[in-house]
């Protein structure tokens, strides 16, 4: 789905396919028919964008065969689908029974992470529609925070310099740049936008920047206006936006609230939890279960935000809420002014399958309906800011 900003910028809106488990080309094509096409049809749109997730093995296979990528592009076009952005955060196994901290491996200290990201850039250069000026890839926030020392930071810096050089070579070769956005996440070596700024200091070529995941922003209790002002001062682009909402509890000391929160404890994904006191001090836990009980339990005297992506259009059942207000404010700052400050927006609720049972979609059609409702919510928010849907 494309929308037109009043300044003439084409803003691309789609949903991220890391919500689906396929990790080979046949499975990816199958999920287009099972989910992406029904989502597009429910939206009544002739064209739907996908933030495509390609696991390492299929990315490697496609990068070695540009003709196969061209065939994938044709398959997408035949279904009214297009790709301007890839999600390069999970390397593989994102729907394994237990993912947790494995999602951060391999990290940016390794040659494997560099090779994977450049493979994605090669694939995206072929998938990009002819009239799109640049592509984007989101990647992890360097590494998990432990272990993280001077030697590992130096190794990551070397990989990032090689990434920038590789992207620059490909931009010359292909005639259009692919940019990579580092995605801050609570608990990682890069947790805040300020840390992204520090790690990317000295990279001024415009090929590296920020992937702004608004769920992560909310969990870290960062203020969207402060974040965007800092990025502008540093000259760092918002390479892409992941439209997402966090789980929120206003009174985590209330037994009913704690019972509701316990329903979101599950074994697959990590759900970092933060509590911010009135003083501004933030208490942290690396997973929701740890926040609720045990030696690392949070005090419970102030509101919690949890890294659990909840559907944009459907806040959790009371007494819990979501952070859609943070998402609305962020989109308003990015796209409600005279100039568009971002043009790739990806709805990224990958947690549908691990929602509490009463809130979980029952079957393919229900999941497609939920994703379509999220994209519709995001599109409605953008049109409310003055953008207009562009013709296919």
C-alpha positions in Angstrom: 0.0 0.0 0.0 1.4 3.4 -1.0 0.3 6.7 0.4 1.3 10.1 -0.8 2.5 12.7 1.7 1.6 16.4 0.9 5.3 17.0 0.1 5.1 14.4 -2.7 6.9 11.6 -0.9 5.5 8.1 -1.6 5.2 6.4 1.8 5.2 2.7 1.7 3.0 0.8 4.2 3.0 -3.0 4.6 3.2 -5.8 7.2 6.2 -7.9 8.2 6.1 -11.5 7.2 8.2 -12.6 10.3 4.7 -13.4 11.7 4.8 -16.5 9.4 7.2 -19.4 10.0 8.3 -20.2 6.4 12.1 -20.4 6.0 12.4 -21.7 2.4 11.3 -20.4 -0.9 8.4 -22.8 -1.4 7.1 -22.0 2.1 7.4 -18.2 1.4 5.4 -18.5 -1.8 2.8 -20.6 0.0 2.4 -18.0 2.7 1.8 -15.3 0.1 -1.4 -17.1 -1.0 -2.4 -18.2 2.6 -2.0 -14.8 4.2 -0.7 -11.8 2.1 -3.3 -12.1 -0.7 -6.2 -12.4 1.7 -4.9 -9.4 3.7 -4.7 -7.3 0.5 -8.2 -8.4 -0.6 -9.6 -7.5 2.9 -8.1 -4.1 2.6 -9.7 -3.6 -0.9 -6.3 -2.5 -2.2 -4.8 -3.3 -5.6 -1.3 -3.3 -4.0 0.1 -4.3 -0.7 3.6 -3.9 0.7 5.4 -6.7 2.5 8.3 -6.3 4.9 9.7 -9.6 3.8 11.6 -11.8 6.2 14.1 -14.1 4.5 15.9 -16.5 6.8 19.6 -17.0 6.2 19.5 -20.1 4.0 16.9 -18.8 1.6 18.6 -15.3 1.5 21.9 -17.1 0.6 20.2 -19.1 -2.1 18.5 -16.1 -3.7 21.6 -13.9 -3.5 23.5 -16.4 -5.5 20.8 -16.5 -8.2 19.5 -13.2 -9.4 17.2 -14.9 -11.9 15.4 -16.7 -9.0 14.9 -13.3 -7.3 13.4 -12.0 -10.5 11.0 -14.9 -10.5 10.1 -14.2 -6.9 9.5 -10.5 -7.8 7.2 -11.7 -10.6 5.3 -14.0 -8.2 4.8 -11.0 -5.9 3.6 -8.7 -8.7 1.2 -11.3 -9.9 -0.5 -11.3 -6.5 -0.6 -7.5 -6.2 2.3 -7.5 -3.7 5.6 -5.5 -3.6 8.7 -5.4 -1.4 10.7 -2.2 -0.5 12.0 -3.4 2.8 13.4 -6.6 4.4 13.5 -7.6 8.0 17.0 -8.8 8.6 16.9 -9.1 12.4 16.1 -12.9 12.9 18.7 -15.0 11.3 16.8 -18.3 11.3 14.5 -20.3 13.6 12.3 -17.4 14.5 9.3 -19.7 15.2 11.2 -22.4 17.0 9.5 -23.5 20.2 12.0 -21.5 22.2 13.7 -18.4 20.7 14.4 -16.0 23.5 18.0 -14.8 23.4 18.9 -16.9 20.3 17.4 -14.2 18.1 20.5 -12.0 18.8 22.8 -14.6 17.2 24.9 -14.3 15.1 25.5 -10.7 16.2 27.4 -7.9 14.6 30.8 -9.1 16.0 30.6 -12.0 13.4 31.3 -12.3 9.7 28.1 -14.4 9.4 25.9 -11.3 10.3 27.7 -9.2 7.8 27.4 -11.7 5.0 23.7 -12.3 5.7 22.9 -8.6 5.6 24.8 -8.1 2.3 23.0 -11.1 0.9 19.7 -9.4 1.8 20.9 -6.2 0.1 21.6 -8.2 -3.1 18.1 -9.7 -3.0 16.4 -6.5 -2.3 18.1 -4.7 -5.2 16.3 -7.0 -7.5 12.9 -7.1 -5.7 12.6 -3.3 -5.6 9.9 -1.9 -7.9 11.3 0.2 -10.7 9.9 3.4 -9.4 11.1 3.2 -5.8 14.3 5.2 -5.1 15.8 3.1 -2.3 15.3 0.0 -0.2 15.7 -0.6 3.5 16.8 -3.5 5.8 16.3 -3.6 9.5 19.0 -5.3 11.7 19.6 -6.1 15.3 21.1 -3.7 17.8 24.6 -5.0 17.5 24.3 -7.7 20.1 22.8 -8.7 23.5 24.4 -6.6 26.2 26.3 -9.5 27.8 29.0 -10.1 27.1 29.9 -6.7 25.6 33.3 -5.2 26.0 35.9 -3.1 24.1 37.0 -6.0 22.0 33.5 -7.0 20.9 32.6 -3.4 20.2 35.7 -3.0 18.1 34.8 -6.2 16.2 31.3 -4.9 15.6 32.7 -1.6 14.4 34.8 -3.4 11.8 31.8 -5.3 10.5 29.8 -2.1 10.3 32.5 -0.3 8.3 32.6 -3.3 5.9 28.8 -3.1 5.7 28.8 0.5 4.7 31.5 -0.2 2.1 29.5 -3.1 0.7 26.3 -1.1 0.5 28.1 1.7 -1.3 29.5 -0.7 -3.9 26.0 -2.1 -4.5 24.5 1.3 -4.8 26.9 2.1 -7.6 26.4 -1.3 -9.2 22.6 -1.3 -9.0 21.9 2.4 -9.4 19.8 2.6 -6.2 20.9 2.5 -2.6 19.8 -0.1 0.0 20.0 1.4 3.5 20.4 -0.5 6.8 18.7 0.6 10.0 19.9 -0.6 13.4 17.0 -1.3 15.7 17.4 -0.4 19.4 15.9 -2.9 21.8 15.8 -3.1 25.6 18.5 -5.3 27.0 20.8 -5.0 24.1 24.2 -3.4 23.5 22.2 -0.7 21.7 19.1 0.0 23.8 18.3 3.7 23.1 18.5 6.0 20.2 21.3 7.9 22.0 23.4 4.7 21.9 22.7 4.2 18.2 24.0 7.8 17.7 27.2 6.9 19.5 27.8 3.7 17.7 27.2 5.2 14.2 29.2 8.4 14.8 31.5 8.9 11.9 29.3 7.1 9.4 28.0 10.0 7.3 27.2 8.4 4.0 23.5 8.1 4.5 23.5 4.3 4.1 23.3 3.5 7.8 20.7 4.8 10.2 17.9 3.9 12.5 15.1 1.3 12.4 12.6 2.9 14.7 10.6 0.1 16.4 7.9 2.0 18.3 7.2 -0.8 20.7 10.9 -0.8 21.8 10.8 3.0 22.0 7.8 2.8 24.3 9.3 0.1 26.5 12.4 2.2 27.0 10.2 5.1 28.0 11.9 7.3 25.4 10.1 10.4 24.2 9.4 10.4 20.5 10.0 14.1 20.1 13.3 13.9 21.9 14.4 10.9 19.8 13.6 12.6 16.5 15.3 15.8 17.5 18.4 13.9 18.5 18.5 12.0 15.2 18.1 15.3 13.3 21.0 16.8 15.1 23.1 13.8 14.4 22.2 13.7 10.8 21.0 10.0 11.1 18.1 9.0 8.8 15.1 7.0 10.0 15.6 4.2 7.5 12.4 2.5 8.4 9.6 2.5 11.0 8.2 -0.6 12.6 4.7 0.3 13.6 4.2 -1.6 16.8 2.6 -1.3 20.3 3.9 -2.6 23.6 1.9 -4.2 26.4 1.3 -1.8 29.3 0.1 -2.2 32.9 -0.8 1.0 34.9 -0.9 -0.7 38.3 1.3 -3.9 38.3 0.8 -4.2 42.1 -2.9 -5.0 41.6 -3.5 -8.8 41.8 -5.9 -8.7 38.9 -3.3 -6.9 36.8 -0.7 -9.4 37.7 -2.9 -12.3 36.8 -3.6 -10.7 33.4 0.1 -10.1 32.9 0.9 -13.7 33.7 -1.3 -14.7 30.7 1.3 -13.1 28.5 4.2 -15.2 29.8 5.1 -17.7 27.1 8.2 -19.7 26.2 9.0 -18.6 22.7 10.0 -14.9 22.7 11.8 -12.6 25.2 9.6 -10.0 26.8 11.8 -7.4 28.4 9.9 -5.4 31.0 10.5 -1.9 32.3 9.1 0.0 35.3 9.5 3.8 35.5 9.1 5.5 38.9 7.9 9.1 39.2 11.5 10.1 39.8 12.4 8.9 36.3 14.4 5.9 37.5 13.8 2.8 35.4 13.9 -0.8 36.9 14.5 -3.6 34.4 13.8 -7.3 34.0 14.9 -9.4 31.0 11.6 -11.3 30.7 8.0 -10.8 31.9 8.1 -13.9 34.2 11.2 -12.6 35.9 9.5 -9.2 36.4 6.5 -10.9 38.1 8.4 -13.2 40.5 11.7 -14.3 41.8 14.9 -12.5 42.9 14.8 -10.1 40.0 11.1 -9.1 40.4 10.3 -5.5 39.7 8.9 -3.4 42.6 5.5 -2.9 41.0 5.0 0.6 42.4 4.8 2.3 39.0 3.6 1.5 35.5 5.1 -1.3 33.5 5.8 -1.6 29.7 6.5 -5.0 28.3 8.2 -5.9 25.0 5.2 -7.9 23.8 3.9 -6.6 20.4 0.2 -6.3 20.8 -2.2 -5.7 17.8 -2.3 -2.1 16.8 -6.1 -1.9 16.4 -7.1 -4.1 19.3 -5.6 -3.2 22.7 -5.3 -6.0 25.3 -8.3 -6.9 27.4 -8.7 -4.8 30.6 -7.0 -4.2 33.0 -4.1 -4.1 30.6 -3.6 -1.5 27.8 -1.3 -1.0 24.8 0.9 2.0 23.8 -1.0 3.0 20.7 -0.8 6.6 21.9 3.0 6.5 21.6 2.6 5.1 18.1 0.2 7.7 17.1 2.4 10.5 18.4 5.5 9.0 16.7 3.7 8.8 13.3 2.4 12.3 13.8 6.0 13.6 14.3 7.4 11.7 11.4 4.6 12.3 8.9 2.3 15.0 10.2 4.6 18.0 9.3 5.5 19.8 6.1 8.1 17.1 5.2 8.0 13.3 5.4 10.7 12.1 7.8 10.3 8.4 6.9 8.9 6.6 4.0 9.0 2.8 4.8 6.5 1.7 7.5 6.2 -1.9 8.5 3.5 -3.2 10.8 5.4 -5.8 12.9 3.2 -7.7 15.2 4.9 -11.1 15.1 3.4 -12.3 18.3 -0.1 -13.3 17.2 0.6 -17.0 17.8 1.6 -16.5 21.4 -1.1 -14.1 22.5 -3.3 -15.4 25.4 -5.6 -18.1 24.0 -8.7 -15.9 24.2 -7.1 -13.2 22.1 -5.3 -15.5 19.6 -6.7 -15.8 16.1 -8.2 -19.2 15.3 -7.0 -20.3 11.9 -5.5 -18.7 8.7 -8.6 -16.5 7.9 -8.7 -15.1 11.4 -5.0 -14.2 11.3 -5.3 -12.6 7.9 -8.3 -10.6 9.2 -6.3 -9.4 12.2 -3.3 -8.4 10.1 -5.6 -6.5 7.6 -7.2 -4.7 10.5 -3.8 -3.6 11.8 -2.7 -2.3 8.4 -6.1 -0.5 8.0 -5.5 1.1 11.4 -2.1 2.3 10.4 -3.4 3.6 7.0 -6.2 5.4 8.8 -3.8 7.1 11.1 -1.7 8.2 8.2 -4.6 9.5 6.2 -5.7 11.4 9.3 -2.3 13.2 9.1 -3.1 14.3 5.6 -1.6 11.5 3.5 -3.7 10.1 0.6 -3.7 6.6 -0.7 -1.9 6.5 -4.0 -3.3 4.7 -7.0 -1.6 1.4 -8.0 
